Amino acid sequence: MLRPNPTKGKLIIVEGIDGSGKSTQIDLIHKWLQDKGKSVYFSEWNSSPLVKSTTKLGKKQRLFTPTTFSLIQATDFADRWENHLLPMLEAGVIVIADRYAFTGFARDVARDVDRKWVRNLYSFAFQPDLALYFQVDIDTAVERILASRSKIKFYEAGMDLGLSDKKITSFRLFQGRVLEEYEKMAKEFNFKIIDAKLPVEKQQKEIRRLVNAMLRGWAGLPNPILSARNYEKKQRLSESNQE
């Protein structure tokens, strides 16, 4: 079990198999919170510059074993955690993460990496204040992926596991394994389940309800840009009244 968040900030994460539509929803929440005057920091999976070139080369040449793939992804996460996520949380910022340690838990175990070993890799991380899990069936996910891009990537499809020599079939089988892991984790890590087949507007309404409930009574760090604008506005009003 991940330890509770002890910082002044709030941690919101989204999880789900590829094609669940989570990225669309997290973008909407990010903009909505900024409009509400909150300081918000966004981070996404596999985005650390520290290991970017290594990851790109390894994927291109198909060098990764399940264990080395697990380690490189954990390194990426640890770098972002130490240099970005944790400092922002300690400052009182709302941190939004498009995928979190649970992605490692799900994908690595789906690649037959030891479950206990994987979880130990991420034991430094905090339990999110709000973990949103976008639940969708395999057929819908595959349909969305094929409609949105020209091809599925080698590791995304789990082709390294030898599940099938056909990429779409392999993708379906691998994502099915990942889905099973997410379903097992849902209760353990208190995932708030979002029906990812609902219209975008209905999903967003439910997410905002959950976010508002989490933030009730919490001040956090104000958005410095909006705070400056409000200060300037008050100054202008004060000067106008003095005239």
N, C-alpha and C positions, 0 to 999 in steps of 0.2 A: 504494500500500500504506500502511495506517495504521501509525504507529510503535508499538513495543512499550510496554506500560505500565511506567513507571519508578517508580511510587509504591509505598508500603507496602501499599496495599489491593489487593483483587481485584475484577475486573470480570466479571460474568456477564450475558450478554444472551440474549434469545430473539427469534427471527424466524420468519416464516411468513406465508403469505397469510391473508386473513380466513377464519375458519372452520377453522383448523388446530388449535385447542384449546390454543394456547400459554399463554393467560392463566390457564387452570385450573392448568396445571402449574407456572407461575412462582409462583402464590400458595401452592401446596403446598411448594415449595422454600423460599420466604421464611419460612414458619412453621416448617419443619423446622430451618433454620439458626438461627433465634432460639431454638428449644428446645434446640439444642446449645450455647447460650451465646455465639453469635457476634453481633457488632454488624453489623446489616444495614440498608442504606438502599435503598428501592424507588423507582423513577421510571418513569413511563410516557410514551409518545409524545404529543405535542400537549397538554402539561399546564402550560406556563409561563403564569403570570398576566400577564406582560409583553405578550403578543400575543393573549391569549385573546379579548378583545372584538373585536379586528380580524379574527381568524380566523372567529369566529362570524358577524360581519356579512358578511364576504366570501363565506362559504359560503351564507348565507341569501339574499343578493342575487345569487349566482352571478357574482361579479366576477372570480374568479381565472382568469388564463391559466396554462398549464403552468409558465411561468417564475416568475410572481409567487407561485404556489402553492409552488413549490420554495423560493423565498426566504423565505417566511413560516414554512415548516416548519423550515428551517435556522436561522432566527432563534430560534424556539422552542427548538430543541435547544441552540444556543449559549448561551442564557440559562441553561438548566438545567445545562449543562456547567460554566460559569464559577461559578455561585452554589451549586450543590449537588453534582453528581457529582464534579468534580475535588477540591473541599475534602474530601469524604468519603473519597475514595481516598487522598489525602495523609495523612489521619488514621489510615489503616490499617483502614478499614471495608470490608466486602463490599458492593459496589454491584450491585444487580440492576436491569436495565433491560428493561421490556416494550417492545420495539422499540428500535432503535439507528440509527446512521447508515445501515446497510444498507437500512432501510426507505426512506430517501430515495433511495439508489442504485437500488433496484428500482422504486419507484413513479414517480419522476421520469423515468427512462429509458423506462419503459413509456408515459409521456406524450410521448415523443420529445424530451425535453430532452437536451442533449449529455452523454454519459457522463463525459467528462473534466472538464467544467465542474462537474458535480454533485459529483464526488469531491473536487474542489478546495475546494468549499464546506465540507466536513467534514474537511479535512486536519489540523485542530488536535486531533482526537480520537485516542484510543488504540485499538490492536487489543485486543479483549477477551481476557481470560485464558481464558474459555470462551464460545464462541458456539454456542448450541443452535438448530438449524434444524429446525422441525417440518414434515416433508414430507408432503404430502397431495395427492390428485388433485382436479381442479376439481369433478367431480361430487359428491364427498363434502363439499367445502367449501361448495358452493352449498346442498346439502341441509341442512347444519348451520345455515347462516345463516338460511335460510327458516323453519326449525323454531324458531329462538331469538328471532326478532324479527318485528314486523308489517310492516316495510318496510326496504328498502335505501336508504341515503342517496345523493344525487345524485353527489357526487365519489367516494364509495366505489365506485359502480358505473361510474365513468369516463364518465358521461354527457356531460361537457364535451368529450369527444373525438369525439363523433358516430359512435361505433361501431355504435350501433343506437338506434332510438327506443323500444325496449322495455327497461325497466330490468334485468330479470333476464338478458336476452340480453347487454346491455352489460356487466353485472357479470361474467358468465362470460368474455366476450372480454377485458375489461380485466385481470381476475385471472389469466387465462391468460398475458397478457404479463408481469405481475409475477412469476408462477411461473417463466417462462423466465429472467428476470434472476436470481432466487435460485439457480436451478440452475447458472447460469454462474459465480456468485460462490462457490459451495460450496467448491470446491477452493482457489481463490485466497485466501480468508480463513479457511481451516481450520474450516469449519462442522462441528460434530458433528451428524450427521443422526439425528433421532428419527422413527421411524415413527409418524406421528400417527393412524394407524388402529388401532393396538394399544390394548388396554384401558388405562384410566387408570393402574391399579396397575403394569402392566408398563412403561409409559413412565416413571413416577416412579422405579421401581427402577433403570432404566438411567441416568436423570438423576442420581440420588443417587450412583451408582457413579462417574460422570464428575466430579461435584463433589468427592467425597471424594478422588479421585486428584489433582485440581487443588490441594486444600488440604493435602495430605500434607506435613508438615514446616513448615507455616506457622502462625504464632501469631495475628497480627493484633491488632486492638483488641477486648478482651473486652466483652461486653455489660454496661454499667455497672449496670443494674438487677439482673441475675443476680449480678454480682460483689458488689454491696452485700448481697444476700440471703445469699450464701455467707459473707460476712464476719460478718454478724450471727449466722448459724448457728454459726460457729466460736467466736464470742464467748460465746454461750450455753453451748456445750459446755465451754468453758474455765472459765466461772464455775461450772458444775455440778460439774466435777471438783474444783475448789478447795473446794467445800463438803464 
